Amino acid sequence: MKVLGISGSLREHSYNTALLRTAQQIGPAGMEIEIADLAGVPPYNEDVYGNGFPAPVETFRAQIAAADGLLIATPEYNYSFSGVLKNAIDWASRPPEQPFNGKVVALMGASAGRLGTARAQYHLRQVFIFLNGHVLNKPEVMVGGAGQAFDDNGILLDDGAKDLISQLLVSLQDMSRRLSTG
């Protein structure tokens, strides 16, 4: 199973990218998780889109289309998800053939706050309703107090969070299989 991991943070030592790396290490047998690079995705501009998709957007759209499922790790900024993630979703969702349509989407996130990324994930769910993505409901993975949940090398120390990520990946695999067999 091919999963595309998408981090809503461009920061070098991002907790959310670290969550995706954790998922790569603990995913179920047969699951390959590739992490998308959003650094080159330019700010969305309808004039630019009128001339076609920039190369980084084409790459991102192709990665989404080729994936059996998506695993999004989002930070929470100002009670919502990051502009980096919103921008990438806006670009990728433009016609033709919007690649999120029918994809199974698993959400997780880490932030310094006590609630983890509860509000950011809620907003992402709303976006994926419009894009016809199938967002998993459970388990919810919201790592609060991220500064203490990871070591200096970005290794997740929270065994409870690791267990939830593992369960989330199994759910992603199961739902993707159910939808693909109709």
NORHUVEN-V463095 format. One record per pair of residues at least 24 apart in sequence whose ideal C-beta (glycine too) atoms are under 10 Angstrom apart, sorted by the first residue. I is the first residue (numbers start at 0). J is the second residue. D is the distance in whole Angstrom. If there is no record, write none. Layout:
# NORHUVEN-V463095
i/j/d
I/J/D
I/J/D
This chain:
# NORHUVEN-V463095
i/j/d
0/26/9
0/27/8
0/28/10
0/29/6
0/30/5
0/31/7
0/32/9
0/66/9
0/67/5
0/68/7
0/168/9
0/171/8
0/172/6
0/175/6
0/176/8
0/179/10
1/30/8
1/31/6
1/32/8
1/33/7
1/62/9
1/65/6
1/66/5
1/67/5
1/68/8
1/175/10
2/26/7
2/30/6
2/31/7
2/32/5
2/33/7
2/34/10
2/66/6
2/67/7
2/68/5
2/69/7
2/70/5
2/103/9
2/105/8
2/168/8
2/171/7
2/172/8
2/175/8
3/31/10
3/32/8
3/33/6
3/34/8
3/35/6
3/59/9
3/62/5
3/63/6
3/64/9
3/65/8
3/66/4
3/67/9
3/68/8
3/69/5
3/70/7
3/71/9
3/98/10
3/102/9
4/32/5
4/33/7
4/34/4
4/35/7
4/62/10
4/66/9
4/69/8
4/70/5
4/71/8
4/72/7
4/105/10
4/107/10
5/33/10
5/34/8
5/35/5
5/36/10
5/37/7
5/59/9
5/62/9
5/63/8
5/66/10
5/69/6
5/70/7
5/71/5
5/72/7
5/73/9
5/83/10
5/84/7
5/87/7
5/88/9
5/91/10
5/104/9
6/34/7
6/35/8
6/36/9
6/37/7
6/70/10
6/71/8
6/72/5
6/73/8
6/74/9
6/81/9
6/83/9
6/84/8
6/87/10
6/108/10
7/37/8
7/71/7
7/72/7
7/73/4
7/74/6
7/75/9
7/76/9
7/80/6
7/81/4
7/82/9
7/83/6
7/84/3
7/85/8
7/86/10
7/87/8
7/88/10
7/108/8
7/116/9
7/119/8
7/123/9
8/37/9
8/72/8
8/73/8
8/74/5
8/76/9
8/81/6
8/83/7
8/84/8
8/108/9
8/109/9
8/110/10
9/36/9
9/37/7
9/38/6
9/40/10
9/81/9
9/83/6
9/84/10
10/74/8
10/83/10
11/153/10
12/149/9
12/151/9
12/152/9
12/153/6
13/72/8
13/74/8
13/109/9
13/145/10
13/153/8
14/72/8
14/74/7
14/108/8
14/109/4
14/110/7
14/111/8
14/116/10
14/142/7
14/145/4
14/146/8
14/148/7
14/149/6
14/153/8
14/155/9
15/71/9
15/72/4
15/73/6
15/74/5
15/75/10
15/81/9
15/84/9
15/107/8
15/108/6
15/109/6
15/110/8
15/116/8
15/142/9
15/145/9
16/72/7
16/74/10
16/109/10
16/153/8
17/72/8
17/109/7
17/142/10
17/145/9
17/148/9
17/149/6
17/150/10
17/152/9
17/153/4
17/154/8
17/155/6
18/70/9
18/71/10
18/72/4
18/73/10
18/107/6
18/108/7
18/109/6
18/140/8
18/142/7
18/145/9
18/148/9
18/149/9
18/153/9
18/155/7
18/160/8
18/161/10
18/164/7
19/70/7
19/71/9
19/72/5
19/107/9
19/164/10
20/72/10
20/153/7
20/154/9
20/155/9
21/72/9
21/107/10
21/109/10
21/142/10
21/149/9
21/153/9
21/154/8
21/155/5
21/157/10
21/160/8
21/161/7
21/164/6
21/165/9
22/70/6
22/72/8
22/105/9
22/107/8
22/140/9
22/155/10
22/161/9
22/164/5
22/165/9
22/167/8
22/168/6
22/171/10
23/70/10
23/168/10
24/154/10
24/155/9
24/161/9
24/164/10
25/155/9
25/161/6
25/162/9
25/164/6
25/165/5
25/168/7
26/70/9
26/164/9
26/165/8
26/167/10
26/168/5
26/169/9
26/171/9
26/172/8
27/165/8
27/168/6
27/169/6
27/171/9
27/172/6
27/173/10
28/172/10
29/172/8
30/67/9
30/68/9
30/70/10
30/168/6
30/169/9
30/171/8
30/172/6
30/175/10
31/66/10
31/67/9
32/66/9
32/68/10
32/70/6
32/168/8
32/171/10
33/62/7
33/65/9
33/66/8
33/70/10
34/62/10
34/70/9
34/72/9
35/59/6
35/62/6
35/63/8
35/66/9
35/69/9
35/71/10
35/87/8
35/91/10
36/62/9
37/81/10
37/83/6
37/84/8
37/86/8
37/87/5
37/88/10
37/90/10
37/91/10
38/83/9
40/83/8
40/86/6
40/87/5
40/88/10
40/89/10
40/90/6
40/91/9
41/86/8
41/90/8
42/82/9
42/83/10
42/86/6
42/89/9
42/90/9
43/85/9
43/86/6
43/87/9
43/88/10
43/89/5
43/90/5
43/93/8
44/90/10
45/93/9
47/90/9
48/89/10
48/90/8
48/93/6
48/94/10
52/90/7
52/91/9
52/93/8
53/90/8
55/87/9
55/90/9
56/86/10
56/87/8
56/89/10
56/90/5
56/91/7
56/93/8
57/90/10
57/91/10
59/87/6
59/88/10
59/90/7
59/91/5
59/98/9
60/87/10
60/90/8
60/91/5
60/92/9
60/93/9
60/96/8
60/97/9
60/98/5
60/99/10
61/91/10
61/98/8
62/91/9
62/98/9
63/87/10
63/88/10
63/91/6
63/92/9
63/97/9
63/98/4
63/99/7
63/100/10
63/102/7
64/91/9
64/96/8
64/97/10
64/98/4
64/99/9
64/100/10
64/102/9
65/98/9
66/98/9
66/102/7
66/103/9
66/175/9
67/102/8
67/103/8
67/171/9
67/172/8
67/175/5
67/176/9
67/178/9
67/179/7
68/102/6
68/103/4
68/104/7
68/105/7
68/132/10
68/133/9
68/135/9
68/168/9
68/170/10
68/171/5
68/172/7
68/174/8
68/175/4
68/176/10
68/178/9
68/179/10
69/98/10
69/99/8
69/102/5
69/103/7
69/104/5
69/105/7
69/106/9
69/127/9
69/132/7
69/133/10
69/134/9
69/171/8
69/175/10
70/103/10
70/104/8
70/105/5
70/106/8
70/107/7
70/135/10
70/140/10
70/164/9
70/167/8
70/168/7
70/171/7
71/104/6
71/105/7
71/106/5
71/107/7
71/108/8
71/119/10
71/120/9
71/123/7
71/127/9
71/132/10
71/134/9
72/105/9
72/106/8
72/107/5
72/108/6
72/109/7
72/116/9
72/140/9
72/142/9
72/164/10
73/106/7
73/107/8
73/108/4
73/109/9
73/110/9
73/116/6
73/119/5
73/120/7
73/122/9
73/123/6
74/108/6
74/109/7
74/110/5
74/111/9
74/112/10
74/115/10
74/116/7
74/119/7
74/145/9
75/108/6
75/109/9
75/110/4
75/111/9
75/112/7
75/114/8
75/115/7
75/116/4
75/117/8
75/118/6
75/119/4
75/120/8
75/121/10
75/122/9
75/141/9
75/143/10
76/110/8
76/116/10
76/118/10
76/119/8
77/118/9
77/119/9
78/112/10
78/114/10
78/117/9
78/118/5
78/119/8
78/121/9
78/122/8
79/116/10
79/118/6
79/119/6
79/120/10
79/121/9
79/122/5
79/123/9
80/106/9
80/108/8
80/116/8
80/118/9
80/119/4
80/120/8
80/121/9
80/122/6
80/123/5
80/126/8
81/108/10
81/119/8
84/119/9
84/123/8
84/126/9
85/122/9
85/123/9
85/126/8
88/123/9
88/126/6
88/127/9
88/130/8
88/132/10
89/126/9
91/130/9
92/126/9
92/129/9
92/130/6
92/132/10
97/129/10
97/130/7
97/131/8
97/132/10
98/130/9
98/132/10
99/126/9
99/127/7
99/129/9
99/130/4
99/131/7
99/132/5
99/133/10
100/130/7
100/131/5
100/132/8
100/133/10
101/130/10
101/131/6
101/132/8
101/133/7
101/178/7
101/179/10
102/127/9
102/130/8
102/131/8
102/132/5
102/133/7
102/134/10
102/175/9
102/178/9
103/132/8
103/133/5
103/134/8
103/135/7
103/170/9
103/171/6
103/172/9
103/173/9
103/174/5
103/175/5
103/176/9
103/177/9
103/178/6
103/179/9
104/130/9
104/132/4
104/133/7
104/134/5
104/135/7
104/171/8
104/174/10
105/133/10
105/134/8
105/135/5
105/138/10
105/140/8
105/164/9
105/167/5
105/168/7
105/170/7
105/171/4
105/172/10
105/174/9
105/175/10
106/134/6
106/135/7
106/136/10
106/139/8
106/140/7
106/141/9
106/167/8
107/135/10
107/138/9
107/139/8
107/140/4
107/141/7
107/142/8
107/160/9
107/163/8
107/164/6
107/167/6
107/168/10
108/139/10
108/140/7
108/141/6
108/142/7
108/143/10
108/145/9
109/140/9
109/141/8
109/142/4
109/143/8
109/144/9
109/145/4
109/146/10
109/148/7
109/149/8
109/155/8
109/157/9
109/160/8
110/141/8
110/142/8
110/143/7
110/144/9
110/145/6
110/146/10
111/142/10
111/143/8
111/144/7
111/145/5
111/146/6
111/147/9
111/148/10
112/141/10
112/143/6
112/144/8
112/145/9
113/141/10
113/143/5
113/144/7
114/141/7
114/143/6
115/139/9
115/140/8
115/141/3
115/142/5
115/143/4
115/144/8
115/145/8
115/148/9
115/160/9
116/140/9
116/141/5
116/142/8
116/143/8
116/145/9
117/141/5
117/143/9
133/171/10
133/174/7
133/175/9
133/177/10
133/178/7
134/174/10
135/167/7
135/170/5
135/171/6
135/173/9
135/174/6
135/175/10
136/170/9
136/174/10
137/163/10
137/166/8
137/167/8
137/170/7
138/162/9
138/163/5
138/164/9
138/165/9
138/166/5
138/167/6
138/169/10
138/170/7
139/163/8
139/167/8
140/164/6
140/165/10
140/166/9
140/167/6
140/168/10
